[in-house]
Amino acid sequence: MISFRKKRVWGIFAIAGLIAAFCTLGFSSGDDRMPWWHFHSGPDTPGCLGIYNSGTGDGIMAAADHGAAIHAIDNLAGTALWCEGPSQFDGNVVVTCDQLGDEEEAALITFGTSIDSIKTRGLVVNSPGLDLKGTQTGVLAETSIDANLHPQKGSAQGILAFVNGWDAAGELSGVQGYTTVEQLDNFNAGSTSYGLGGRFEAEAPTSLDLNLIGTYWVGGVYGEVAGTINTTPSSGAVAGVIGVDNSDGTAESYAAYFDGVLRMKGAIKLDPVSEPSTPSSGFVLYVDSVDSKLKAKSSLGNVTELADP
């Protein structure tokens, strides 16, 4: 893709005149969301070239139509976009796609490797960084559902590379997930619904045989804290995995839940707490804040002292 300067605009028009012999030609200047000039190839001439002003005056954006689809490459942003259905471009390379079909993409990036490219990237988002207070988000994705005749309602947000720095507080995160769950219903006993800020899975579709050499970590989530971190915070924690239970409903809730054997390679520290509520099943272990004793409370409400301080 070649980037042209303003002084070569007339040359571009000359090229576009040849293209117009095979493609539908149109202009757009009244809509500030569209480029100053706009050549568009029609659905009856797939593979024709459409040329779009980038809006910056320093380059062009070219697109090739394939029926109702537009394959666009912006040489300034280094971005390839494939848009199914009606589309619109502006100077900031904004793509709006409507009426997507089943399993179709509003923006599709396809890349591969060869013997000379063993380290490839499908999408790179770079920022020079903030030297003053403020917020920057590398990638933000949002969607929601409020389906007619279907009892599911809520929204989800995912963020990659987020920094937030102000006088009062700061936040740095590589991956961030947030969901609002307003309604979830299962159709039958075999159905499973999820309302999660993040979901991670690791699965071996066939037999995975480890050779017992070196170290392996195979799991859905891996958390680690490292480096030199001084001074224990008076509130909060420094930990590889952090779970906080802030639920205030009637359902039993936990800061962590494990369905299976729990293995701990290290000590378990229990801080003194008030006597917990009676569990629905089994036992709950706790250190009583009244006398600092280790105790167990059963589902019948019976409390057994296990160890003195």
N, C-alpha and C positions, 0 to 999 in steps of 0.2 A: 504494500500500500504506500502510495507516494503522498507526501504532505505538500500542498501548494500554498504560496503566499498570495496576498490580495492582487498583486500585479499580474498574476497568471489566471485571474478569473475568466478573462475573455478566451483564453485557450481552453479552459474547461468547458465553456459554453460551446465552442466549436466541436469538441469531442462529443458533447451531449447531443449536438445536432445530428451527428451520424447515428448515435444510438437511437434517437427518436424515430428513425426510419423503420425500426423493428419494434419499438416499445411505445407504450402510451406515455405522452408528455403532459405534465401539469405544472402549474405554478401555485405557490402559496405565500402570501405576504401579509394578509390581514390578521392572521392568528399568531399571537406572540409566542405560542407554544411550538409553532412549526418553524423550520428554517426559512430564511429570506427567499431562497429558491429551492425547488423540489422537483426532481425528475423521478418518475415512478413507472416501473414496468408493469404491464397489465397481467391479469391471471391467464390470459390466452397466450402469453409469450413467456413461458417459464424459462428461467436462466438469463433473462435480459438484465441489464445493469441499471440500477437507479443510483443517482448521485444526490447527496444531501450536504448542504452547508453545515459545518460543525457548529456554527454559532459563535465561534471565537475569532473568525477572520484569518486564522492561521492554518486551516486545514480543511479537509473534506471528509465526509463519511460516505462510504459506498455500500450499497445493498443489492442483493440479487434476489428477485422474487421467484418463488416456486409455488405457483398457484396462489393460495391465500397466505403462504408463509413468507417471512422475510428473514434472510440471513444477513446480519449486519456486522461489519467490522469497523471499529473506530480506531484509527491509527494513533490518535492523540492519547487516548486512554489505554490503548493496548488491550481492548476488550472485544471479545467475540460474543455476539448475542444471536440466538435463534428464537424467533417469536412466531407462535402459531396464532392465527386469527388476526382481527384488526389491530393495528399497531400505530404507535406515535413516538417520534423522537424529538428531543429538544437539544439545546446546546450543552446540557449537562449529561447527555447520554442517558436520558430517562426513557425507559421502555414501558408502555402500558399495553397489556394484552388482555383481550376479552374473549369470552366464550371458548375457553380451552376445553378440549375433549378429555376423555378418560386417559389418565397417565400421560398427559402432555405437559411440556415444560414452558413456562413463560420465558425463561432464560436458560439455555443449555450450553455448557462448556464441555467440549469433548477434547481430550488430549491423550497422547500415547507416548510410548518410549521406543527408542531404537538402541542399537548397540553403542551409539555415541551420546545418548541422553539417558543416563541411569538415575538422574536426580531431576525430576520434572515437577512442575507445580501447575495445578489447574486454575487457581485464582490467587493473586497476590494483591493485598491491600496494604499500602504503606502510608505512614504519616510522619512528618518531620518531628512530631511530638509537641507538647505544650511547654512553653517557657513562662507562662502565666497561669493563674488559676482557671479552671474550667473543666469541661468534660469532652472526651472523644470516644467514639464508637467505631471500631473497624468494620464490622458487619452486623446489621440488625435485620432480623426476620420476624415478622408478626403475622398471625392469622387467628381466626376465630370461627366458631360454629354456633348457630342458633337454628337448627334444622326444623323445617315444618314437618309435622307429623312424626318427628323422631325426638325422643326424650334426652337429647344431649345438648348441653349448652356450656360455653366457656371460651376462653382465649388462651393463646400461648405465645411466648416471646423467647427468642433465642439470640444471644449476643456473642460474638467472637471479638476478643481484644477490646477491653473496656478500661479506661482510666478516668478517674474522677478526683479532682483535687481542689479543695477549697480551704479557707481558713479554719473552718469548724472540724472537718474530717476529710478523709481520703479513701479511695477504693481502687484497687488494681486487680483485674481478673482476666484470665485467658478465655474461659468459657462461662457463660452465665445463662441460666434458664429460669423462666418465670411463667407460671400458669395460674389463671383464675378459673376455678371449677364451680360452676353454678348449678349444674345438674348432670348426673350420671346415672344411667339405668341399664341393667342387664336384661336381655331377652329371656334367657333361661339359665339353668344351673351350670351349663357348660360355657357360658359367656364370661369374659373377663374385661373389666373396664379399668382405665388408668387415668389418674389425675396427678401428673408428676412434673416437677421442675426440670428433671433430667432422667433419662433412662439409658443405661449402658449394659450391653450384653456381650459375652464372649462365648462362642459355641464352636465345637468341632463337628462339622457336618459328617465327617467320617472319623475313623479311629485316629487319634493323635497319640503317637508313641514318643515319649521324651527319652533322650539317651542318657539322662542322669549325669551329664557333664556340665559344669558351670551352674548358673542360677536361672531359674524360670519363675516368672510370675504370670499365671494364666488366670484371669478373672474378669468380672464385669467392671470393677472400679479399682484403681490403684491410687492411693493417697500417700504423700510423703512430705514431711517438713524437714528442711536441712539448712545448714549454714550456722553462723554464730548469732544466736538470738538471746539477748540479755534482758533481765528483769521480767519476772512473771507478772502478767497483767492482773490487776485487782478484780477485773471483770472480763470474762471471755476466756480464751484458751489458746495455747500454742500446741497444735496437734496435727498428725497426718490426716485424720478424718474427724470432722466436727459435725455433731448432730444436736439440734436444739428442738425441743418440743414446746411449741407455743399454742397448741390447740386448746380451746376452751369449751368444746362441745361435750356431749354426753358419751361419745364413743371413747373406748380405751385408746390411748395414743402413746407413742414412744419416741424417744430421740433416736433409737435404732431398733430395727427388727431383723431377726435372722431366722430363716426356716431351714434348719439343718444343724449340724454339729458346729459349735463355736470353739475355735482353738485360739488360745492366747499364749503367745510366747513372750512372757513378761508378767509384771505384777499388775494387779487390779486395785485401783485406789477408789475407795468409797468415802465421799464426804458426808458428814452428819446432815440428816434431813429430818423433817417432821414425819411422824408415822404415816405411811402411805395408805391409800384406800385399799380395800380388800380386792385382790385380783379375781378375775372371773374363773381362773383355773390355775392349778399349780401353786407356786410360792413366789414371793417377792423378797429379795434380800435388801437390807438397808442398815445403815448405822444411825441409831436413834440420837437425835440432837439433844434429847433430855439427859441421857446418862452415858452417851458415847459407846453404847454396847452394840455389837453386831447381832442382828436379829433376822428372823424369817417369819413372814406372815402368810398364812395359808388362805386358800379360797373359802374356808369356813370362818375366817376371821381370827383364827388362833395365832398367837405370837409366841415364838420360841426364841429364847436367848441362846446364841451360839458362841459368843466370845466376849470376854471382858476387855476393856481398854488396857 
